[in-house]
Amino acid sequence: MSEIKIAKTLDAKNLSCPLPILKTKKAIADIEIGEFLEVLSTDPGSVADFKAWTNSTGHELADQSTENGIFRYIIKKTK
């Protein structure tokens, strides 16, 4: 896989559901198809939320990791 170049980073730390998803929906509209959005969240519920959201929207959850209580999602805009 080629190196992922982040087009935009969304800081959704200290926000509770559904705000990280709502802000992601707005942020992904600002990038081009094929570009990657990085989302940072501290909400443990966001793990299931982002899986469900990417499945329902068709965008690709390219990567997900957790470090020091911060959940990091890399979402590829597909349409």
N, C-alpha and C positions, 0 to 999 in steps of 0.2 A: 504494500500500500504506500502511496506517495505521502509525503509529509503534509499534514493538515495545516493549512494557513487560516488562522482565525480572522474573519472579516470584522467581527464585532464581539465585544464582551458585555454581557448583561450582569450587573451586580444585583442579585436578588436576595442577598444575605439579610437575615433578620426579618424576612417577610414570611407570613403564613399563607397557606393555601386559601384561596386560589390565586393570590397575587403573583407568585413566580410564573405560573402558567399564563396569566393574563398579560404580564409584561413581556414574556417570551413571544407570545402571539403578535404583539405590537413590534417587537424588535426584529423578528424574522421578516417582517414586511419591508424592513429597511435594507435588506441585503439581497444580492442577486442569486438566482437559481444556481446551485452548485457550490455556493459559498457556505462557510461554516460559522455558526453562532456558538459562542461559549457562554454558558450560564453557570453562575456560582450561587449556591443556595445553602442555607443552614437548616432548612426544614426537612427532617427525616422522611416525612410523608411525600416529599417531592420525588423520591425514587419511583414509587408506583405512579405518581401523577405524570411524570415525564414519559414513562413507558407507555401509558395509556394515551397520552396526548400525541406522541409521535405515531402510534398505531392508528389513531383516528384521523390524523391529518395527512398521513402519508410521508411526512418528513422522516429523515433517517437519524436515529440515535447512534451516531458514529462511535462515541466513546462515553464512558461514565466512570468516574473514580471518586474516592472519598479520601480526604487528608485533613487531619486536625479538626474534624467536625464540619468540614466544608465539602459539600457535594458539588462535583464539577461535571457538567454535561456538555458534550460537543454535538450539536445538531446540524445536519446537512440539509439545506433547503432544497427540496426536490421539485417544487412546482410553484 
